[in-house]
């Protein structure tokens, strides 16, 4: 027994001396494959968040391509959405040089993304690929039509690391702005709207998105005021172009809505007023359901029209 204890002590010392190397070896040899973190956008928190996935053991380059393909897949968590358009496929070979820089290529349609969308995708790509357990990737270099990705000023981005990528998993603190918003909810009597001030830290390019997300979350003041937006509603997209704020919501917004025409009208008014009174650049609001216009909403006949700022004044 003493000899056995001595042997175990020696083996333990050897394992401790190996340190992290032994731990990594045990981790990557798991029967289920490699656990990776694939970053997606959380529509409720306005943050990039990791989703745990398992990659089956395979040739290293094939596992890298598998992880990239995971960025295109619909996340399993309901609040998460992928950050890259499904039809924007990466092309050619994925190369990783001796310095650990991965190069991935995309077609010219890459530039069809808005700067905010592109920043989110680039961040999710960088954080996903530089955190892989089966290969050391120090940074990601993106090519578009065979040329280095450039910023809006025409300057090449070069290799992106977690330290320098435009948007971090917290949507880059220096892009965040703290603002006090006036949000509108349906009052307790269900015959009008009531305002509520809320201080939020939001990314400067996603204010409208944040406002809609807060309206879905509901009021913080407990006096009977309420939000009739179904909790299952998902924000597909919110963007303002030419003074028109397009709010693209999931089908749950109409399918799960509970209330009559009056409640539906108040709900639309609460969204429109909350957007317009906080964003001077918005002159009108339009609603889309799963990227399409609908003529009516729960008895409201003008759901497919523009809601103009003048109607609030």
Beta strands, then each sheet from edge to edge (+ up, - down):
strand 1: 34-42
strand 2: 47-55
strand 3: 80-81
strand 4: 90-96
strand 5: 101-106
strand 6: 139-144
strand 7: 147-148
strand 8: 176-186
strand 9: 193-203
strand 10: 235-241
strand 11: 244-249
strand 12: 284-289
strand 13: 307-308
sheet 1: 2+ 1- 3+
sheet 2: 4+ 5- 6- 7+
sheet 3: 8+ 9-
sheet 4: 10+ 11- 12- 13+
end
